[in-house]
Amino acid sequence: MALSRTLSGHQTAPASGRLFLSLLERIQVGHLILITPDGQQRVFGDPHAAPGARLEMRDWRACGAILRKGDIGFADAWRAFWVDTPDLAALLRVAIRNERALQRTVYGGWLAQLWYGLRHRLRPNTRSGSRRNIHAHYDIGNAFYAQWLDPSFTYSSAVFGGKLRQSLEDAQHAKYQRIIDTLGLREGMRILEIGCGWGGFAMHAARQGIHVHGVTISPAQLDFGRQRVREAGLSERVQLELRDYRSLTGQYDGIVSIEMFEAVGEKFWPTYFRILRERLRPGARALVQTIMIDDSHFAAYRATSDFIREFIFPGGMLPSPQRFAQAARRGGLAACTSLAFGRDYAETLRRWRGAFEAQLDAIRTQGFDEIFVRTWRLYLAYCEAGFDEGRTDVMQFVLSQAD
């Protein structure tokens, strides 16, 4: 990329670079140390205030990408090695704290917002669309997830309850037990799990004499989940099946759905809640654990797409607490918040990220290239920062049939 140079030898920033630098002047919370492509160091914000972060701009093209496409543009620049930082989570926390001042760098220009919003709406979670969208993430390979998940093979937030010295596996079991206790599940009951993953909750419940029918649309998850159930000697109490939730029949003493709702899609929320209501026996309840976007950010979030939906979870859609409760009510269910524990998700992600970094050699040996590694590094840090800063939350809702 040809750039003019000043008499001192420094590159002159292009128009997009100058605009980007002018936006950074608006930082009011914490500080950012920026290293420009010509090696200059600039500090934005109060250098003594937290949070602080360092951003190395290796190519001025990153500025144009960020200004056009917001966090999607940052992801493009990150994947292209145009930017780097020693602490991604810290950088993202600074961005979140200054979101209003740096709005253009978060959401991008209006044309890109419109385009990515349209792209997102063209990936609906129909039955075939859901299989494609889920395959893009969960069928990467069980061996990949085995490198950094805890021994319970759980890919959802743990519940630490302030006990940060416990292992991640123990905190995941605490989450499972809380669900069982909240719903009052007992030996001999038959329950449904929508989105059973690799069978972690089903096995935990089965060890207490509870019969679990778990469904998933990921063949990779199903095969490994069934293997784990067989090896644990729990086949008589656990039935795992490749099935879309929309084709379920029968009724159950309870329903559990752990971080599957994010993959339903707003268009199908009415169908999801109708299925829950129809599959519950009279007087039975369901518990849904789902990631949430703050109510005040929902409209902007809904109107376009973002890094997560473009690179990690195509077709994904987070509800806000208010929208979740409203959709449940329209589906004939009363929703009561049982637990909100976003900080526990931040801690879960920190531990996943640490394990991921520790296993990079093994992950690369599986054939994953550096762009894949950088994408997942950004994904884990992006989510960690969001939960730490309250931009997102994770909640457990108890749902019962409305009178």
N, C-alpha and C positions, 0 to 999 in steps of 0.2 A: 504494500500500500504506500503510494508516494505521498509524502508530506513535506511541506516547506519547513525550513529550519531558521531559527533566529540566529543572530550573529554569535551568540554564545554557544551554538551547537545544539540547543534543545529543539525537539520537534514542536511545531506549532499545532495545537490541538485543532481538529476539524470542528465544524459548527456543532455537530452532535456532542463532541467532547466538551466544548465550551458551555453548551446548554446543560449538560450533565453536571459539570462542576458548579454551575450557578445554582442548580437545585440542591446540591449538597450543602451549600451555604445556609440552607434553611434548617439544618439539623439543630434541634434545641435540647434533645435529651441524650446524654452520653456524648460519645465522640467517635469519629472515624478517622483513622490514619490512611491516607490514600497514597499509593506509589504509582505515579503515572508511567506510561510506556517509555518516557525518556529518562526515567530514574529520579525525577523530582518527588519530594515528599511534601504532602500538604495535610494539614489537620483541620477537620471540620467539627464544630461543636466545642465543648469545654474539655480540654485534654485531661483534666483531673476528674471528670465526672464519669460514672459508670451508667450503663454498660459501655464498654469500649471494644473496638474491633479494628482490624487491619485488612485492607483490600489492595491487592496488587493488580493493577490494570496493565496487562501485557500487550494489549492491542486496542487501539482507539475504536475499532469496530464494535467492541462490546457496548460502548455508550449508545450507539444507534440502535443496537438490538434491544437494549433495556428500555430506551425511550419509546420505541415502537411497540414492544410486546410485554413490558413489565416483567413479572417474575418468570414468564415463559422465555422472554428474551435473555434474562439472566441465566436461565438454565441452558439456553443455546450457547451463550458465551462461556459458561462453565464447562460444558461438554466439549467445546472447541478449544479449550485451554487458553482462552483470551483473558480470563481472570483467575485469580487464585487467592487463597486466604489460609492462614494457619489455624483458624477456628471458625468453621462455617456457622455453627450454632450462634456464636457471639455476633457475627456479622448480621445474621438474620434477626436476632433480638434487637439490634440497633435499628434495623429497617422497620420492624414492627412498632417500636416505641415512637418512631418518627413518621408513621404511616401517613398522617394527614399532610405533613409538610412535603413528603416525598411521594405523593399519590401517583404521579406520572411514572415513577420508577417501579411502582408496585403493580399498577393495572395496565400501563401502557397507553397508547393512543386510542381514540374512539374507534377508528377503523379496525384495528387489531382486535379490540374487544368485541366488535360486531362479528368479525370473521370467526374468531375462536368460539364465540357463543353459538354460532350456526354449526360449526364443526361438532361441538359437544351434543347439540340436539340431533345431529345425524348419526349418533351412536346410541340409540335407544336400547333399553334392556328388555327387548322382546325375548322370547325363549331362545331363538338362535343368536340374537345380539348379546344376551347374557353369557352364553357359552363362549363366544368370541372374546368378550371383554374379560371374563374370568381367566380364560386360557392365557391371555396376555400377561397375567401376573402370577397366578397360583401354579401354573404348569411349567414354570421355569425349570423345575426339577427339585425333587425332595432332597437330593444330596446338597443342593445349594442352601436350602433353609436349615438343614441339619447342622451346618457349620456354625450358625450363630444364634439359633433359638435355644431356649433352655431344654432340659431333658423331657419336660412335659410336652414339648413340640407345640407350644401355644403361641399363636400369632395374633394376640389381642392384649389390651392393657391388663396388667396385674393390679391387685389391690394390696398396697403396702400398709395402709392404715397407720402411717407414722413410724413403722418398724423398718427403717431403711437398712438395718444390719442383716436382715434375713435374705436368703437367696432369692433369686428371681423365680425359681421353681416353687419355692414355698409360697411366695406372694401370688403366683398363679393358682395354686391349690386353694389359697385363702379366697380368691375371687370365685372359684367354682363352688366352694362351700357356702359362701355368702349367698349365691344364687339359690342353692338348694334350700338353705335355711329361710330365705326371704319368701320363697314360694311354698314352704312347708311340705316339701317333697319327702315321701316316706317309702320304706321298703314295700315292694309289690306294686307301686304305682307305675303307670306307663306314660311316658312323656315323649314329646316330639322336640327335636333340635333342628331348626332350620339354619343351614350353614354350619355343618358339623366339623369343618376343617379336617385335621388329622386325627380326630377322635378323642382329644384330651378331656373335654368335659364329659363326654359319654362314658369314658372309662372311669372317671372319678365318681360319677353317679352310680354306675353299675356296681362298683365295689361296695356300695351301701344298699344293694338289693333293689335298686331302681331300674326299670326296663326302659331303654332308650332307643327310639327310632330316629336316626340321624340321616339327613339328606344333604347332598352337595351336588354341584354341577361340574366339579373338577375331577376328571378321571385320575390324575396323579394323586390328589388328596385321598380319594376313595381307596385306591389300591394300597397305599401305605397305611391308611387308617384301619382297614380290614386286617392287614398283617399285624399291626400292633394289638388289635383286639384279640386275635387268635393267640398270639404269643402270651398275652396276659391271662388267657383262659376265661375270657368274658363273653364268648360268642353267644351263650344262651341268653344273655341280658342285653346285648347290643346288636342292633341291626343297622348297618350303614348302607345307604343306597344312593345310586346316581339318579337323582330326580329333581326336577324343577319344583319349587314350592307351590306353583300354580296348579300342579296336577295331583296334589295330596287329597286324600279322602280320609274318612273316619274321624274319631274324636279322641282326645287325650286328657289325662289328668293335669297336664301342665305343658307349656311350650316355652322353650328357651331359644333365643336367637342372639348370638354374640358377635357384634360387629359385622353383620351381614347386611343390615338395613342400608348402609352406605352404598351398596351395589344394586339396590332396588330401582332407583331412578324415580324422580318426582311424578312422572306420568303414571307409574304403577303403584304409588303409595296406596291409593284406594283399594286396589286388588290385594295388596299385601295385608292390610288390616282386615279386609273382609275374610281372607283365608284364616287369619288368626282367630277371628270371632267364630267362624264356622267349625274350626277344628278343636275348639275348647269344649269340654263337657260343661254342662250347667254348673256354675259356681267355681269352675277352675280358672286359673290365672296364667298369664304369660309374663315373662321377663325379657325385655329387649335391651341389650347394651349397644349403644351407638355413639359414634363421634358426632359432635355438634359444632356448628358455626354459630357465633354470637348473633342474637336476633338483630342487632343494629347493623351487621355486615351482610345479612342474608340477601337483601335485594341486589347489592353489587355483586356478590358471589354468584347468585343465580343467573345474572344477565350475561355472563361470559364464561370463560374457562380459566384454568390456572395450571401451574406446573404439575401438580399431582394428577389432574385429570388428563393432561396431555401425554405425560411420560410414564405414569405409574398405574393409575386406575382409570382406564378409559370407560366412560359411561357412569363414573361415580358421581354421587350427589349427596352432600351432607345436609341434614335438616337443621333448623334452629329449634330450640326447645319449644317455642310457641307454635311453630309450624308442625312439629311432630305431634303435639297434643291436639291440635286442630284436626289434623288428618286422621288421627286415631278416633276422635269423637265422631267425625263424619263416617267412619267405618263401623260405628256401633260399639266402640270401646272407650272406657274411661282410663286415662293415663295418669299415673302418679309417679313423680320423681322419687326414686328410692335412694339414689346415691349419685353425686357428682364428684369425680376424682381425676380431673385433668392433670394435676401435678404428679399423680401416680403414673400417668401415661408418659409424662416427660421423663420420669425416672426409668420406666420400662424401656423407653427409646434410648436413653443414655447407655443402658446396659446392652441393648442390642447393638448399638453403634460401636461400643467398645469391643464386643465379641466379633463383630464384622471386621473391624480393623485388625484384630488379632489373627484372623483367619484368612487374610488377603492372599497369602501364597496358595493356600488350598483352594480358594475360590478361583483364582487365576488358572490353577491347574485344571479346573473343570471346563476351561475354554472361554471364560468371560474376559472380555477385553477391558482396556483402561477406561473407555467411554462408559461402559456398563458400570464399572466400579465407581466412577465419578458421579454417575446418575444416582446410584443407590446411596452414595455418601451424602449427596445433596438431599435426597428424599428423607433419610433418617434425621438429618440435622434440621431440615425444614419443619418436620413434624414436631421434633423436640422443642424447638423455639416457639412454635405456635402454642403448644400446651403450657410451656413455662410462662408465657406472656398472657395467657388467657384469651388468645385469639380464637382458639378452639378448646373444646372441653370434651369429656366423655362421661356419659350418664347411663345409669340403669333405670329403666322405667318399668313399673309393674302395671299391667293392663288387665282389666276385668270387663266382662260383658256389661254394657250400660243398661240401666233399667228402661 
